[in-house]
Structures are given as C-alpha cells and as structure tokens.
Amino acid sequence: MLFIIKKTKHFVTITEISKVKELIENIVQCDINTKMAILLSLLTAQRSFTIRSATWNDIDLENGVWNIPASKMKMKKSTLHTSK
C-alpha cells in the first residue's frame, strides 16, 4: 500500500448549553476531593495523573508555585504553575 490512512479520532465535546449546565450541576454534587481535583484540572490544564500524583513537596504555597517534576509529565519536561 502506498498510503497509510490514519484513523480519525473523535473527542467528546459538549456543545449544548443545557449539557454544560448539567455537567456543572453534576460537579457541584461530587464529594469535595473530586470537586477540587476537577477544578484544579480546569484551572491548570493538567492531566488527572499529574494532579493525583502531586505531593506537597511539589507545591510552594508561600510563593504560589506548583513545580511538576519531569518524571510526572507526559513529555518528560518539568513545568511550573504559578498563582500570580
């Protein structure tokens, strides 16, 4: 075969306002740990593994910095998230 045909990936999206409202209502009903993890995911755009594997040693509360070690990142490059 001369050409390799790549399979198209379809990602789940929410495009209806009513579905977005339903999602938010469901998040509000979650237990506090799940709710905070979802919010942290939305605010930092980090994968769930990165959030679940975070330790207090990675977080500098005084300076508002979350240092994510390269070993926990998908591309194996460390990153910093700041709250400032």
Rosetta silent file (secondary structure, phi, psi, omega in degrees, C-alpha in Angstrom):
SEQUENCE: MLFIIKKTKHFVTITEISKVKELIENIVQCDINTKMAILLSLLTAQRSFTIRSATWNDIDLENGVWNIPASKMKMKKSTLHTSK
SCORE:     score description
SCORE:     0.000 S_00000001
   1 L     0.000  133.648 -177.985    0.000    0.000    0.000 S_00000001
   2 L   -80.093  -34.460 -175.369    1.377    3.383   -0.954 S_00000001
   3 L  -117.404  139.869  174.254   -0.582    5.483    1.513 S_00000001
   4 L   -99.762  122.718 -179.765   -1.215    4.913    5.187 S_00000001
   5 L   -94.868  116.481  178.562   -4.670    6.057    6.183 S_00000001
   6 L   -80.644  140.984  175.914   -4.755    7.307    9.750 S_00000001
   7 L   -71.898  138.854  177.534   -7.871    6.675   11.782 S_00000001
   8 L   -79.934  132.961  176.857   -9.731    9.821   12.720 S_00000001
   9 L   -98.193  131.792  177.008  -10.074   10.380   16.451 S_00000001
  10 L  -109.067  123.139 -179.005  -13.303   11.885   17.681 S_00000001
  11 L  -100.462  141.387 -179.425  -13.135   13.640   21.013 S_00000001
  12 L   -66.262  130.510  176.782  -16.148   14.059   23.244 S_00000001
  13 L  -134.622  153.147  175.555  -17.381   17.646   23.276 S_00000001
  14 L  -112.239  119.328 -177.704  -20.278   19.426   24.877 S_00000001
  15 L  -116.977   -9.194 -179.373  -21.833   21.994   22.577 S_00000001
  16 L  -100.187  134.203 -179.922  -25.287   22.467   24.072 S_00000001
  17 H   -55.848  -41.047 -178.587  -25.804   24.943   26.930 S_00000001
  18 H   -62.154  -34.586  179.077  -28.178   22.550   28.691 S_00000001
  19 H   -73.219  -35.012  176.506  -25.456   19.867   28.711 S_00000001
  20 H   -65.026  -44.631  178.137  -22.885   22.324   30.117 S_00000001
  21 H   -60.606  -41.179  178.761  -25.322   23.242   32.902 S_00000001
  22 H   -63.220  -41.531  177.954  -25.900   19.547   33.593 S_00000001
  23 H   -61.624  -46.010  179.981  -22.136   18.963   33.799 S_00000001
  24 H   -62.704  -43.133  177.841  -21.699   21.841   36.268 S_00000001
  25 H   -60.898  -39.469  178.594  -24.593   20.579   38.394 S_00000001
  26 H   -67.296  -38.185  177.744  -23.005   17.123   38.465 S_00000001
  27 H   -64.472  -41.714  179.587  -19.643   18.586   39.511 S_00000001
  28 H   -60.087  -33.102 -178.456  -21.339   20.510   42.335 S_00000001
  29 H   -79.424  -11.166 -178.348  -22.813   17.229   43.606 S_00000001
  30 L   -68.822  159.908  174.148  -19.405   15.482   43.771 S_00000001
  31 L   -66.076  163.033 -171.466  -17.562   14.890   47.033 S_00000001
  32 H   -60.948  -38.694 -179.460  -15.104   17.614   47.993 S_00000001
  33 H   -64.607  -45.000  179.320  -11.961   15.757   46.846 S_00000001
  34 H   -64.329  -43.563 -179.643  -13.391   15.053   43.394 S_00000001
  35 H   -60.386  -45.566 -179.629  -14.710   18.600   43.092 S_00000001
  36 H   -66.880  -37.917  178.246  -11.333   20.127   43.975 S_00000001
  37 H   -64.811  -41.080  178.481   -9.492   17.805   41.567 S_00000001
  38 H   -64.089  -45.369  179.386  -11.854   18.784   38.736 S_00000001
  39 H   -63.689  -41.519  178.057  -11.431   22.485   39.495 S_00000001
  40 H   -62.858  -38.694  177.552   -7.637   22.115   39.700 S_00000001
  41 H   -62.745  -44.232  179.532   -7.710   20.315   36.365 S_00000001
  42 H   -66.439  -38.599 -176.999   -9.723   23.122   34.776 S_00000001
  43 H   -76.617  -29.492 -175.374   -7.526   25.861   36.244 S_00000001
  44 H  -109.693  -10.515 -177.358   -4.160   24.280   35.397 S_00000001
  45 L    57.549   35.711  178.064   -4.995   22.224   32.283 S_00000001
  46 L   -98.705  152.545  178.134   -3.139   19.274   33.790 S_00000001
  47 L   -70.437  155.466 -177.149   -3.899   15.599   33.208 S_00000001
  48 H   -59.640  -37.104  178.683   -5.610   13.688   36.003 S_00000001
  49 H   -59.467  -43.073 -178.312   -2.480   11.575   36.639 S_00000001
  50 H   -62.415  -41.197  179.555   -0.401   14.710   37.245 S_00000001
  51 H   -69.354  -45.281 -178.474   -2.940   16.028   39.739 S_00000001
  52 H   -65.516  -30.600 -177.073   -3.371   12.673   41.501 S_00000001
  53 L   -93.656    2.750  179.004    0.376   12.151   41.816 S_00000001
  54 L   -65.012  142.044  175.863    1.131   15.659   43.130 S_00000001
  55 L  -121.437  163.172 -179.994    2.834   15.790   46.514 S_00000001
  56 H   -64.305  -24.415  176.819    3.195   18.628   48.993 S_00000001
  57 H   -66.128  -23.380  179.870    6.922   18.694   48.148 S_00000001
  58 H   -80.588  -14.369 -171.076    5.955   19.826   44.623 S_00000001
  59 E  -112.322  127.962  176.461    3.977   22.799   45.928 S_00000001
  60 E  -109.076   93.136 -176.677    5.421   26.047   47.282 S_00000001
  61 L   -65.353  -34.870 -178.084    2.444   27.719   48.962 S_00000001
  62 L   -60.799  -39.442 -179.180    4.484   30.726   50.091 S_00000001
  63 L  -102.765    0.322  178.618    5.348   31.668   46.502 S_00000001
  64 L    65.695   42.675 -175.741    2.230   30.223   44.862 S_00000001
  65 E  -125.959  135.441  172.687    4.179   27.769   42.693 S_00000001
  66 E  -113.646  109.629  179.068    3.485   24.156   41.716 S_00000001
  67 E   -94.515  112.520 -179.557    6.651   22.546   40.333 S_00000001
  68 E   -96.285  114.914 -179.065    5.711   19.422   38.379 S_00000001
  69 L   -62.267  149.090 -179.119    8.729   17.107   38.035 S_00000001
  70 H   -56.639  -34.006 -178.273    9.594   15.896   34.532 S_00000001
  71 H   -63.368  -20.914  179.856    9.014   12.280   35.617 S_00000001
  72 H   -97.814   -4.625 -177.658    5.317   13.060   36.109 S_00000001
  73 L   -95.960  146.310 -179.014    4.874   14.889   32.816 S_00000001
  74 L   -59.206  -42.889 -177.841    3.805   13.203   29.582 S_00000001
  75 L   -91.937    6.252  177.709    6.625   14.783   27.552 S_00000001
  76 L    60.658   31.329  175.171    9.123   14.325   30.429 S_00000001
  77 L  -118.546  130.292 -179.474    9.747   18.070   30.715 S_00000001
  78 L   -70.408  157.606 -179.514    9.250   19.777   34.086 S_00000001
  79 E  -146.070  156.594  176.547    6.877   22.713   34.334 S_00000001
  80 E  -118.700  136.547  171.736    5.895   25.428   36.789 S_00000001
  81 E  -117.175  130.451  178.598    2.407   26.684   37.506 S_00000001
  82 E  -119.068  152.510  178.788    2.101   29.916   39.415 S_00000001
  83 L   -95.679    5.931 -177.753   -0.865   31.556   41.026 S_00000001
  84 L  -107.675    0.000    0.000    0.491   35.052   40.394 S_00000001
